[in-house]
Amino acid sequence: MGSHAAESDWWRDSQESILPRDGTVIEQTLFVKLGRWQWWFLVVLNVFFVLVGQSAAVLLGRFYYDQGALIAVNDDSGGPTGVSKGKYILGFICTIGASALYSLLLSLMQLSFQKVLKKETFSVVLEMQIYTALVATCAATIGLFASGEWRSLNGEMENYGKGQVSYVMTLVWAAVAWQICSVGVVGLIFVVSSLFSNVISTLSLAVTPIAAVIIFHDKMNGVKVIAMLLALWGFASYIYQNYLDDSKARKKLADAREP
């Protein structure tokens, strides 16, 4: 009975530690009502959304480009054909910057939950996802028309390798997959933290190459293996550090209750 009570207290303390400090009593009560298995179910569900959604979206993007849309990729060199070296380096730098901004975005999203919205309810999570997707859609649409690339959409559709219907369906399902991934990302921020959400997003780097080997029969080269190992290493490091912190918290709790 004593160990069960201690375990229950630890679970309550671990839940309270991720509650917004200045949220209302009703919101905190609703959050605390999440039991152990409910909490784990939400975590697993959102992890599934992130891994499946991101992997499916990347694979659909690969299929989209393979069928002749916009940029051709040479599998032997790993670089895009018809692009100058300067633009290739600029694209590489922008990709690294985008990765850093993505991590910053997740942290700012968690900060907005705690300091701006001052509540963490499922409706707010959905609103956050809807509004950010709406802003991104508007920005992409403005860029499409401002750059004049909308004029090439008809020709791109007609020259698509699998036909016009496949072109539309590929774009639609890629958008759906990214939305599923985004719901999982925001859900993990809500249930756990922005750091954990970022770790799971990185873990998909180990899942996507395996899926590409199965679906597209790609070769597992050294770059893909290194990316997979780094993703698994980062995930394992996070889990191990979380285990150490959890063990330290349990020990402090047990020491505090000793007479």
Accessible surface in RSA format (square Angstrom, percent):
REM  Atomic radii and reference values for relative SASA: ProtOr
REM  Chains: A
REM  Algorithm: Lee & Richards
REM  Probe-radius: 1.40
REM  Slices: 20
REM RES _ NUM      All-atoms   Total-Side   Main-Chain    Non-polar    All polar
REM                ABS   REL    ABS   REL    ABS   REL    ABS   REL    ABS   REL
RES MET A   1   193.51 100.2 154.73 102.4  38.78  92.3 123.49 105.0  70.02  92.8
RES GLY A   2    56.03  69.1   0.00   N/A  56.03  69.1  41.90 115.0  14.12  31.6
RES SER A   3    93.00  78.6  75.76 101.1  17.24  39.7  54.63 116.3  38.37  53.8
RES HIS A   4   119.74  65.4 117.36  81.6   2.38   6.1  79.08  81.5  40.66  47.3
RES ALA A   5    52.31  48.1  47.26  72.9   5.05  11.5  52.19  73.5   0.12   0.3
RES ALA A   6    40.53  37.3  37.86  58.4   2.67   6.1  38.93  54.8   1.60   4.2
RES GLU A   7    70.80  40.6  68.10  51.5   2.70   6.4  14.97  29.0  55.83  45.6
RES SER A   8    47.09  39.8  40.73  54.4   6.36  14.6  31.00  66.0  16.08  22.5
RES ASP A   9    30.99  21.7  30.99  30.8   0.00   0.0   0.14   0.3  30.86  30.8
RES TRP A  10    43.18  17.3  43.18  20.9   0.00   0.0  38.54  20.5   4.64   7.5
RES TRP A  11    32.26  12.9  32.26  15.6   0.00   0.0  30.59  16.3   1.67   2.7
RES ARG A  12   103.98  43.7 103.64  52.8   0.34   0.8  35.45  48.4  68.53  41.5
RES ASP A  13    58.31  40.8  52.39  52.1   5.92  14.0  27.29  64.2  31.02  30.9
RES SER A  14    35.14  29.7  23.22  31.0  11.92  27.5  29.83  63.5   5.31   7.4
RES GLN A  15     6.91   3.9   6.03   4.4   0.88   2.1   2.66   5.7   4.25   3.2
RES GLU A  16    84.57  48.6  71.97  54.4  12.61  30.0  21.97  42.5  62.61  51.1
RES SER A  17    86.94  73.5  47.33  63.2  39.61  91.2  49.04 104.4  37.90  53.1
RES ILE A  18    51.56  29.3  40.67  30.3  10.88  26.2  47.31  34.1   4.24  11.5
RES LEU A  19    20.75  11.6  11.94   8.5   8.81  22.1  11.94   8.4   8.81  23.7
RES PRO A  20     6.09   4.4   3.73   3.4   2.37   8.6   5.71   4.7   0.38   2.4
RES ARG A  21   230.34  96.7 194.78  99.3  35.56  84.7  76.14 104.1 154.19  93.5
RES ASP A  22    78.20  54.8  51.85  51.6  26.35  62.3  43.87 103.2  34.34  34.2
RES GLY A  23    14.35  17.7   0.00   N/A  14.35  17.7   0.23   0.6  14.12  31.6
RES THR A  24    75.29  53.5  67.83  68.8   7.46  17.8  73.02  98.1   2.27   3.4
RES VAL A  25   121.26  79.8 118.10 106.9   3.16   7.6 118.62 103.1   2.64   7.2
RES ILE A  26   127.81  72.7 125.41  93.4   2.40   5.8 127.72  92.0   0.10   0.3
RES GLU A  27    28.58  16.4  25.03  18.9   3.54   8.4  10.54  20.4  18.04  14.7
RES GLN A  28    51.34  28.7  50.62  37.0   0.72   1.7   7.76  16.5  43.58  33.0
RES THR A  29    61.69  43.9  57.25  58.0   4.45  10.6  46.78  62.8  14.91  22.5
RES LEU A  30   100.98  56.2  91.49  65.5   9.49  23.9  91.51  64.3   9.47  25.5
RES PHE A  31    10.05   5.0   5.43   3.4   4.62  12.0   9.70   5.9   0.35   1.0
RES VAL A  32    51.87  34.1  43.98  39.8   7.89  19.0  43.98  38.2   7.89  21.4
RES LYS A  33   143.53  70.0 117.31  72.0  26.22  62.4  76.13  68.5  67.40  71.8
RES LEU A  34    25.97  14.5  24.34  17.4   1.63   4.1  24.65  17.3   1.31   3.5
RES GLY A  35    30.19  37.2   0.00   N/A  30.19  37.2  30.19  82.8   0.00   0.0
RES ARG A  36    69.92  29.4  64.19  32.7   5.73  13.6  20.09  27.5  49.82  30.2
RES TRP A  37   197.24  79.2 192.16  93.0   5.08  11.9 167.60  89.4  29.64  48.1
RES GLN A  38   100.88  56.4  97.30  71.1   3.58   8.5  36.51  77.7  64.37  48.8
RES TRP A  39    36.22  14.5  36.22  17.5   0.00   0.0  34.59  18.4   1.63   2.6
RES TRP A  40   118.21  47.4 118.07  57.1   0.14   0.3 106.52  56.8  11.69  19.0
RES PHE A  41   128.95  64.5 122.90  76.1   6.05  15.7 128.26  77.8   0.69   2.0
RES LEU A  42    28.65  16.0  28.65  20.5   0.00   0.0  28.65  20.1   0.00   0.0
RES VAL A  43     7.29   4.8   7.29   6.6   0.00   0.0   7.29   6.3   0.00   0.0
RES VAL A  44    93.75  61.7  92.07  83.4   1.68   4.0  93.36  81.1   0.39   1.1
RES LEU A  45    60.73  33.8  57.73  41.3   3.00   7.5  60.47  42.5   0.27   0.7
RES ASN A  46    12.41   8.6  12.41  12.0   0.00   0.0   0.00   0.0  12.41  12.0
RES VAL A  47    28.31  18.6  28.31  25.6   0.00   0.0  28.31  24.6   0.00   0.0
RES PHE A  48   113.57  56.8 109.82  68.0   3.75   9.8 113.42  68.8   0.15   0.4
RES PHE A  49    56.53  28.3  56.46  35.0   0.06   0.2  56.53  34.3   0.00   0.0
RES VAL A  50     0.00   0.0   0.00   0.0   0.00   0.0   0.00   0.0   0.00   0.0
RES LEU A  51    33.02  18.4  32.69  23.4   0.34   0.9  32.90  23.1   0.12   0.3
RES VAL A  52    71.25  46.9  66.49  60.2   4.76  11.5  70.63  61.4   0.62   1.7
RES GLY A  53     1.44   1.8   0.00   N/A   1.44   1.8   1.44   3.9   0.00   0.0
RES GLN A  54    29.99  16.8  29.99  21.9   0.00   0.0   0.97   2.1  29.02  22.0
RES SER A  55     8.60   7.3   8.60  11.5   0.00   0.0   8.60  18.3   0.00   0.0
RES ALA A  56    35.85  33.0  30.21  46.6   5.64  12.8  35.16  49.5   0.69   1.8
RES ALA A  57     2.17   2.0   0.00   0.0   2.17   4.9   0.00   0.0   2.17   5.8
RES VAL A  58    60.91  40.1  54.29  49.1   6.62  16.0  59.08  51.3   1.83   5.0
RES LEU A  59    18.28  10.2  17.65  12.6   0.63   1.6  18.00  12.6   0.28   0.8
RES LEU A  60    47.07  26.2  46.75  33.4   0.32   0.8  47.01  33.0   0.06   0.2
RES GLY A  61    21.38  26.4   0.00   N/A  21.38  26.4  21.38  58.7   0.00   0.0
RES ARG A  62    68.66  28.8  62.09  31.6   6.57  15.6  36.63  50.1  32.03  19.4
RES PHE A  63    47.95  24.0  47.95  29.7   0.00   0.0  47.95  29.1   0.00   0.0
RES TYR A  64    23.89  11.2  23.89  13.6   0.00   0.0  15.20  11.4   8.69  10.7
RES TYR A  65    87.30  40.8  82.29  46.8   5.01  13.0  42.09  31.6  45.21  55.7
RES ASP A  66    74.22  52.0  40.49  40.3  33.73  79.8  21.47  50.5  52.74  52.6
RES GLN A  67    36.94  20.7  29.46  21.5   7.48  17.8   4.25   9.0  32.69  24.8
RES GLY A  68    59.11  72.9   0.00   N/A  59.11  72.9  34.56  94.8  24.55  55.0
RES ALA A  69     0.37   0.3   0.00   0.0   0.37   0.9   0.37   0.5   0.00   0.0
RES LEU A  70   116.12  64.7  69.49  49.7  46.63 117.2  78.00  54.8  38.11 102.6
RES ILE A  71    82.41  46.9  77.40  57.7   5.01  12.1  81.56  58.7   0.85   2.3
RES ALA A  72    61.85  56.9  53.21  82.1   8.64  19.7  56.65  79.8   5.20  13.8
RES VAL A  73    82.50  54.3  55.30  50.1  27.21  65.6  55.30  48.0  27.21  73.8
RES ASN A  74    60.51  41.7  53.86  52.1   6.64  16.0  10.49  25.2  50.02  48.3
RES ASP A  75   115.76  81.1  87.62  87.2  28.13  66.5  36.29  85.4  79.46  79.2
RES ASP A  76   142.32  99.7 104.48 104.0  37.84  89.5  33.81  79.6 108.52 108.2
RES SER A  77    83.70  70.7  44.00  58.7  39.70  91.5  48.70 103.7  35.00  49.0
RES GLY A  78    54.19  66.8   0.00   N/A  54.19  66.8  29.13  79.9  25.06  56.1
RES GLY A  79    13.27  16.4   0.00   N/A  13.27  16.4  12.12  33.3   1.15   2.6
RES PRO A  80    42.81  31.2  29.24  26.7  13.57  49.3  29.24  24.1  13.57  84.3
RES THR A  81    71.32  50.7  55.15  55.9  16.17  38.5  51.04  68.6  20.28  30.7
RES GLY A  82    89.72 110.6   0.00   N/A  89.72 110.6  44.97 123.4  44.75 100.2
RES VAL A  83    58.56  38.5  33.09  30.0  25.47  61.4  36.32  31.6  22.24  60.3
RES SER A  84    63.51  53.7  48.29  64.4  15.23  35.1  53.27 113.4  10.24  14.3
RES LYS A  85   163.85  79.9 151.76  93.1  12.08  28.8  98.53  88.7  65.32  69.6
RES GLY A  86    49.62  61.2   0.00   N/A  49.62  61.2  38.05 104.4  11.56  25.9
RES LYS A  87   144.94  70.7 136.29  83.6   8.65  20.6  79.52  71.6  65.42  69.7
RES TYR A  88   106.09  49.5 101.15  57.6   4.94  12.8  70.05  52.6  36.04  44.4
RES ILE A  89    82.92  47.2  82.10  61.2   0.82   2.0  82.92  59.7   0.00   0.0
RES LEU A  90   108.86  60.6 107.30  76.8   1.56   3.9 108.55  76.2   0.31   0.8
RES GLY A  91    34.09  42.0   0.00   N/A  34.09  42.0  32.19  88.3   1.90   4.3
RES PHE A  92   125.36  62.7 119.19  73.8   6.17  16.1 123.86  75.1   1.50   4.3
RES ILE A  93   105.51  60.0 102.91  76.7   2.61   6.3 104.03  74.9   1.48   4.0
RES CYS A  94    75.28  56.9  63.28  70.6  11.99  28.2  31.59  80.0  43.68  47.1
RES THR A  95    83.32  59.3  78.51  79.6   4.81  11.5  58.57  78.7  24.75  37.4
RES ILE A  96    98.90  56.3  98.04  73.0   0.86   2.1  98.04  70.6   0.86   2.3
RES GLY A  97    30.42  37.5   0.00   N/A  30.42  37.5  29.69  81.5   0.73   1.6
RES ALA A  98    57.46  52.8  48.76  75.2   8.71  19.8  51.79  72.9   5.68  15.0
RES SER A  99    65.69  55.5  55.50  74.1  10.19  23.5  38.33  81.6  27.35  38.3
RES ALA A 100    64.71  59.5  50.01  77.2  14.70  33.4  58.83  82.8   5.88  15.6
RES LEU A 101   117.69  65.5 114.14  81.7   3.55   8.9 114.48  80.4   3.21   8.6
RES TYR A 102    79.27  37.0  75.21  42.8   4.07  10.6  73.84  55.5   5.44   6.7
RES SER A 103    41.05  34.7  37.94  50.6   3.11   7.2  24.99  53.2  16.05  22.5
RES LEU A 104    93.36  52.0  88.55  63.3   4.81  12.1  92.65  65.1   0.71   1.9
RES LEU A 105    90.10  50.2  88.61  63.4   1.49   3.7  89.95  63.2   0.15   0.4
RES LEU A 106     2.84   1.6   2.84   2.0   0.00   0.0   2.84   2.0   0.00   0.0
RES SER A 107    56.66  47.9  51.69  69.0   4.97  11.4  26.26  55.9  30.40  42.6
RES LEU A 108    90.61  50.5  86.36  61.8   4.25  10.7  86.77  60.9   3.84  10.3
RES MET A 109    16.09   8.3  11.15   7.4   4.93  11.7  15.75  13.4   0.34   0.4
RES GLN A 110    39.55  22.1  39.55  28.9   0.00   0.0   7.56  16.1  31.99  24.3
RES LEU A 111    86.83  48.4  84.81  60.7   2.02   5.1  86.44  60.7   0.40   1.1
RES SER A 112    24.89  21.0  23.67  31.6   1.22   2.8  24.11  51.3   0.78   1.1
RES PHE A 113     0.79   0.4   0.79   0.5   0.00   0.0   0.79   0.5   0.00   0.0
RES GLN A 114    50.58  28.3  49.92  36.5   0.66   1.6   6.74  14.3  43.84  33.3
RES LYS A 115   123.25  60.1 111.41  68.4  11.85  28.2  61.44  55.3  61.81  65.8
RES VAL A 116   110.80  72.9  87.97  79.6  22.83  55.0  91.84  79.8  18.96  51.4
RES LEU A 117    70.19  39.1  55.08  39.4  15.11  38.0  58.21  40.9  11.98  32.2
RES LYS A 118   104.91  51.2 101.12  62.0   3.79   9.0  44.33  39.9  60.58  64.5
RES LYS A 119    81.00  39.5  81.00  49.7   0.00   0.0  24.85  22.4  56.15  59.8
RES GLU A 120    13.48   7.7   7.48   5.7   6.00  14.3   1.13   2.2  12.36  10.1
RES THR A 121    32.65  23.2  29.45  29.9   3.20   7.6  30.90  41.5   1.75   2.6
RES PHE A 122   102.19  51.1 100.07  62.0   2.11   5.5 100.07  60.7   2.11   6.0
RES SER A 123    66.52  56.2  59.02  78.8   7.50  17.3  45.33  96.5  21.19  29.7
RES VAL A 124     5.34   3.5   5.34   4.8   0.00   0.0   5.34   4.6   0.00   0.0
RES VAL A 125     9.57   6.3   9.57   8.7   0.00   0.0   9.57   8.3   0.00   0.0
RES LEU A 126    95.50  53.2  95.41  68.3   0.09   0.2  95.50  67.1   0.00   0.0
RES GLU A 127    81.80  47.0  81.53  61.7   0.27   0.6  19.81  38.3  61.99  50.6
RES MET A 128    28.46  14.7  23.36  15.5   5.10  12.2  12.16  10.3  16.30  21.6
RES GLN A 129    14.32   8.0  14.32  10.5   0.00   0.0   8.04  17.1   6.28   4.8
RES ILE A 130   105.64  60.1 101.08  75.3   4.56  11.0 104.29  75.1   1.35   3.7
RES TYR A 131   132.78  62.0 132.20  75.2   0.58   1.5  92.36  69.4  40.42  49.8
RES THR A 132    54.81  39.0  47.08  47.7   7.73  18.4  45.63  61.3   9.18  13.9
RES ALA A 133    23.88  22.0  15.60  24.1   8.28  18.8  23.20  32.7   0.67   1.8
RES LEU A 134   104.30  58.1 100.50  71.9   3.80   9.6 103.96  73.0   0.34   0.9
RES VAL A 135   103.43  68.1 100.77  91.2   2.67   6.4 102.87  89.4   0.56   1.5
RES ALA A 136    60.30  55.4  49.77  76.8  10.53  24.0  56.65  79.8   3.65   9.7
RES THR A 137    82.23  58.5  76.83  77.9   5.40  12.9  57.33  77.0  24.91  37.6
RES CYS A 138    63.48  48.0  59.24  66.1   4.24  10.0  22.32  56.5  41.17  44.4
RES ALA A 139    63.15  58.1  48.35  74.6  14.80  33.7  53.95  76.0   9.20  24.4
RES ALA A 140    69.56  64.0  52.02  80.3  17.53  39.9  63.87  89.9   5.69  15.1
RES THR A 141    61.40  43.7  58.62  59.4   2.78   6.6  44.79  60.2  16.61  25.1
RES ILE A 142   119.68  68.1 114.90  85.6   4.79  11.5 119.05  85.7   0.64   1.7
RES GLY A 143    35.57  43.9   0.00   N/A  35.57  43.9  32.28  88.6   3.29   7.4
RES LEU A 144    55.35  30.8  49.71  35.6   5.64  14.2  53.87  37.8   1.49   4.0
RES PHE A 145   116.68  58.4 103.19  63.9  13.49  35.1 103.38  62.7  13.30  38.1
RES ALA A 146    86.44  79.5  43.02  66.4  43.42  98.8  55.28  77.8  31.16  82.5
RES SER A 147    74.18  62.7  33.80  45.1  40.38  93.0  43.75  93.2  30.43  42.6
RES GLY A 148    15.43  19.0   0.00   N/A  15.43  19.0   7.38  20.2   8.06  18.0
RES GLU A 149    98.59  56.6  94.27  71.3   4.32  10.3  30.30  58.6  68.29  55.8
RES TRP A 150   105.74  42.4  98.85  47.8   6.89  16.2  93.70  50.0  12.04  19.5
RES ARG A 151   167.81  70.5 141.84  72.3  25.97  61.8  59.31  81.1 108.51  65.8
RES SER A 152    59.28  50.1  50.34  67.2   8.94  20.6  50.50 107.5   8.78  12.3
RES LEU A 153    67.32  37.5  67.32  48.2   0.00   0.0  67.32  47.3   0.00   0.0
RES ASN A 154    97.77  67.4  92.87  89.7   4.89  11.8  31.48  75.8  66.28  64.1
RES GLY A 155    29.44  36.3   0.00   N/A  29.44  36.3  26.34  72.3   3.10   6.9
RES GLU A 156    21.26  12.2  10.39   7.9  10.87  25.9  14.22  27.5   7.04   5.7
RES MET A 157    51.07  26.4  50.95  33.7   0.13   0.3  34.71  29.5  16.37  21.7
RES GLU A 158   105.25  60.4  77.53  58.7  27.73  66.0  18.18  35.2  87.08  71.1
RES ASN A 159   118.66  81.8  95.56  92.3  23.10  55.6  29.60  71.2  89.06  86.1
RES TYR A 160     8.81   4.1   0.22   0.1   8.58  22.3   0.76   0.6   8.04   9.9
RES GLY A 161    55.08  67.9   0.00   N/A  55.08  67.9  24.93  68.4  30.16  67.5
RES LYS A 162   125.60  61.3  98.66  60.5  26.94  64.1  46.82  42.1  78.78  83.9
RES GLY A 163    31.90  39.3   0.00   N/A  31.90  39.3  30.30  83.1   1.60   3.6
RES GLN A 164    91.08  50.9  86.26  63.0   4.82  11.5  23.10  49.2  67.98  51.6
RES VAL A 165   118.21  77.8 114.11 103.3   4.11   9.9 117.39 102.0   0.82   2.2
RES SER A 166    29.14  24.6  22.04  29.4   7.10  16.4  18.93  40.3  10.22  14.3
RES TYR A 167     6.79   3.2   6.79   3.9   0.00   0.0   4.88   3.7   1.91   2.4
RES VAL A 168    67.33  44.3  66.43  60.1   0.90   2.2  67.31  58.5   0.02   0.0
RES MET A 169    87.27  45.2  86.99  57.6   0.28   0.7  61.24  52.1  26.03  34.5
RES THR A 170     8.55   6.1   5.38   5.5   3.17   7.5   3.51   4.7   5.04   7.6
RES LEU A 171    74.78  41.6  69.28  49.6   5.50  13.8  69.65  48.9   5.13  13.8
RES VAL A 172    71.90  47.3  67.77  61.4   4.12   9.9  71.71  62.3   0.19   0.5
RES TRP A 173   136.58  54.8 135.38  65.5   1.19   2.8 127.96  68.2   8.61  14.0
RES ALA A 174    15.94  14.7  15.94  24.6   0.00   0.0  15.94  22.4   0.00   0.0
RES ALA A 175    55.13  50.7  47.40  73.1   7.73  17.6  54.26  76.4   0.87   2.3
RES VAL A 176    57.99  38.2  55.99  50.7   2.00   4.8  57.93  50.3   0.06   0.2
RES ALA A 177     7.26   6.7   5.64   8.7   1.62   3.7   7.13  10.0   0.13   0.3
RES TRP A 178   112.70  45.2 112.70  54.6   0.00   0.0  94.86  50.6  17.84  28.9
RES GLN A 179    77.97  43.6  77.83  56.9   0.14   0.3  38.31  81.5  39.66  30.1
RES ILE A 180    70.48  40.1  68.11  50.7   2.37   5.7  70.38  50.7   0.10   0.3
RES CYS A 181     6.20   4.7   6.20   6.9   0.00   0.0   0.00   0.0   6.20   6.7
RES SER A 182    34.60  29.2  31.86  42.5   2.75   6.3   9.38  20.0  25.23  35.3
RES VAL A 183    47.89  31.5  47.04  42.6   0.86   2.1  47.85  41.6   0.04   0.1
RES GLY A 184     0.00   0.0   0.00   N/A   0.00   0.0   0.00   0.0   0.00   0.0
RES VAL A 185     9.31   6.1   9.31   8.4   0.00   0.0   9.31   8.1   0.00   0.0
RES VAL A 186     3.88   2.6   3.88   3.5   0.00   0.0   3.88   3.4   0.00   0.0
RES GLY A 187     5.97   7.4   0.00   N/A   5.97   7.4   5.97  16.4   0.00   0.0
RES LEU A 188     0.00   0.0   0.00   0.0   0.00   0.0   0.00   0.0   0.00   0.0
RES ILE A 189     4.33   2.5   0.00   0.0   4.33  10.4   0.00   0.0   4.33  11.8
RES PHE A 190     7.31   3.7   4.16   2.6   3.15   8.2   4.33   2.6   2.98   8.5
RES VAL A 191     0.81   0.5   0.74   0.7   0.07   0.2   0.81   0.7   0.01   0.0
RES VAL A 192    28.92  19.0  23.42  21.2   5.51  13.3  23.57  20.5   5.35  14.5
RES SER A 193    26.94  22.8  26.94  36.0   0.00   0.0  22.52  48.0   4.42   6.2
RES SER A 194    11.80  10.0  10.86  14.5   0.93   2.2   1.08   2.3  10.72  15.0
RES LEU A 195   110.26  61.4 105.75  75.7   4.50  11.3 110.06  77.3   0.20   0.5
RES PHE A 196    22.73  11.4  22.73  14.1   0.00   0.0  22.73  13.8   0.00   0.0
RES SER A 197     0.00   0.0   0.00   0.0   0.00   0.0   0.00   0.0   0.00   0.0
RES ASN A 198    35.55  24.5  35.38  34.2   0.17   0.4   3.32   8.0  32.23  31.1
RES VAL A 199    20.80  13.7  17.35  15.7   3.45   8.3  20.06  17.4   0.74   2.0
RES ILE A 200     3.00   1.7   3.00   2.2   0.00   0.0   3.00   2.2   0.00   0.0
RES SER A 201     7.76   6.6   5.88   7.8   1.88   4.3   6.14  13.1   1.62   2.3
RES THR A 202    55.39  39.4  51.32  52.0   4.07   9.7  36.06  48.4  19.33  29.2
RES LEU A 203    22.41  12.5  22.30  16.0   0.11   0.3  22.34  15.7   0.07   0.2
RES SER A 204     0.50   0.4   0.40   0.5   0.10   0.2   0.10   0.2   0.40   0.6
RES LEU A 205    89.75  50.0  88.36  63.2   1.39   3.5  88.66  62.3   1.09   2.9
RES ALA A 206     5.50   5.1   4.77   7.4   0.73   1.6   4.82   6.8   0.68   1.8
RES VAL A 207    56.14  36.9  55.12  49.9   1.02   2.4  55.92  48.6   0.23   0.6
RES THR A 208    19.71  14.0  19.71  20.0   0.00   0.0  17.01  22.9   2.70   4.1
RES PRO A 209    17.18  12.5  14.07  12.8   3.10  11.3  17.18  14.2   0.00   0.0
RES ILE A 210    81.62  46.4  81.20  60.5   0.42   1.0  81.62  58.8   0.00   0.0
RES ALA A 211    20.50  18.8  17.01  26.3   3.48   7.9  20.02  28.2   0.47   1.3
RES ALA A 212     8.25   7.6   8.25  12.7   0.00   0.0   8.25  11.6   0.00   0.0
RES VAL A 213    46.32  30.5  43.16  39.1   3.16   7.6  43.16  37.5   3.16   8.6
RES ILE A 214   120.28  68.4 105.07  78.3  15.21  36.7 110.75  79.7   9.54  25.9
RES ILE A 215    99.59  56.7  79.43  59.2  20.16  48.6  84.34  60.7  15.25  41.4
RES PHE A 216    50.70  25.4  29.51  18.3  21.19  55.1  33.12  20.1  17.58  50.3
RES HIS A 217   152.78  83.5 128.59  89.4  24.19  61.9  87.64  90.3  65.14  75.8
RES ASP A 218    24.81  17.4  12.63  12.6  12.18  28.8   8.62  20.3  16.19  16.1
RES LYS A 219   180.73  88.2 170.12 104.4  10.60  25.2 117.54 105.8  63.19  67.3
RES MET A 220    78.43  40.6  48.06  31.8  30.38  72.3  48.17  41.0  30.26  40.1
RES ASN A 221    71.98  49.6  62.69  60.6   9.29  22.4  35.78  86.1  36.19  35.0
RES GLY A 222    47.40  58.5   0.00   N/A  47.40  58.5  35.82  98.3  11.58  25.9
RES VAL A 223   117.60  77.4 114.94 104.1   2.66   6.4 115.88 100.7   1.72   4.7
RES LYS A 224    52.21  25.5  50.43  30.9   1.77   4.2  41.92  37.7  10.29  11.0
RES VAL A 225    58.44  38.5  58.26  52.7   0.18   0.4  58.44  50.8   0.00   0.0
RES ILE A 226   104.36  59.4 104.01  77.5   0.35   0.8 104.36  75.1   0.00   0.0
RES ALA A 227    35.50  32.6  30.41  46.9   5.09  11.6  34.71  48.9   0.79   2.1
RES MET A 228    29.88  15.5  29.88  19.8   0.00   0.0  29.08  24.7   0.80   1.1
RES LEU A 229   107.40  59.8 104.22  74.6   3.18   8.0 104.56  73.4   2.84   7.6
RES LEU A 230   101.83  56.7  93.85  67.1   7.98  20.1  94.30  66.2   7.53  20.3
RES ALA A 231     2.31   2.1   0.00   0.0   2.31   5.2   0.81   1.1   1.49   4.0
RES LEU A 232    80.79  45.0  78.59  56.2   2.20   5.5  78.85  55.4   1.93   5.2
RES TRP A 233   171.65  68.9 165.75  80.2   5.91  13.9 150.47  80.2  21.18  34.4
RES GLY A 234    36.64  45.2   0.00   N/A  36.64  45.2  31.64  86.8   5.00  11.2
RES PHE A 235    57.06  28.5  55.76  34.5   1.30   3.4  55.77  33.8   1.29   3.7
RES ALA A 236    55.41  50.9  48.23  74.4   7.17  16.3  52.47  73.9   2.94   7.8
RES SER A 237    53.74  45.4  43.24  57.7  10.50  24.2  38.60  82.2  15.14  21.2
RES TYR A 238    40.23  18.8  33.56  19.1   6.67  17.4  27.27  20.5  12.96  16.0
RES ILE A 239    78.00  44.4  77.16  57.5   0.84   2.0  77.16  55.6   0.84   2.3
RES TYR A 240   134.60  62.8 131.51  74.8   3.09   8.0  96.99  72.9  37.61  46.4
RES GLN A 241    94.46  52.8  94.46  69.0   0.00   0.0  39.53  84.1  54.93  41.7
RES ASN A 242    80.76  55.7  77.72  75.1   3.04   7.3   3.92   9.4  76.84  74.3
RES TYR A 243   134.82  62.9 130.51  74.3   4.31  11.2  89.45  67.2  45.37  55.9
RES LEU A 244    70.09  39.0  66.56  47.6   3.52   8.9  67.17  47.2   2.92   7.9
RES ASP A 245    71.08  49.8  65.54  65.2   5.54  13.1  27.27  64.2  43.81  43.7
RES ASP A 246    39.84  27.9  34.28  34.1   5.55  13.1  17.72  41.7  22.11  22.1
RES SER A 247    44.27  37.4  37.32  49.8   6.95  16.0  32.61  69.4  11.66  16.3
RES LYS A 248   123.22  60.1 117.79  72.3   5.43  12.9  69.37  62.4  53.84  57.4
RES ALA A 249    48.90  45.0  40.32  62.2   8.58  19.5  44.69  62.9   4.21  11.2
RES ARG A 250   102.75  43.1  97.75  49.8   5.00  11.9  39.14  53.5  63.62  38.6
RES LYS A 251   135.15  65.9 128.89  79.1   6.26  14.9  99.57  89.6  35.58  37.9
RES LYS A 252   137.19  66.9 131.24  80.5   5.95  14.2  82.56  74.3  54.63  58.2
RES LEU A 253    39.09  21.8  35.22  25.2   3.88   9.7  38.64  27.1   0.45   1.2
RES ALA A 254    55.64  51.2  45.65  70.5   9.99  22.7  53.12  74.8   2.52   6.7
RES ASP A 255    69.97  49.0  56.16  55.9  13.81  32.7  27.42  64.5  42.54  42.4
RES ALA A 256    84.27  77.5  44.72  69.0  39.55  90.0  56.89  80.1  27.38  72.5
RES ARG A 257   109.01  45.8  79.20  40.4  29.81  71.0  58.47  79.9  50.54  30.6
RES GLU A 258   115.66  66.4  96.39  72.9  19.27  45.9  30.31  58.6  85.35  69.7
RES PRO A 259   179.44 130.8 106.82  97.4  72.62 264.0 146.98 121.3  32.46 201.8
END  Absolute sums over single chains surface
CHAIN  1 A    16784.3      14314.4       2469.8      12038.0       4746.2
END  Absolute sums over all chains
TOTAL         16784.3      14314.4       2469.8      12038.0       4746.2
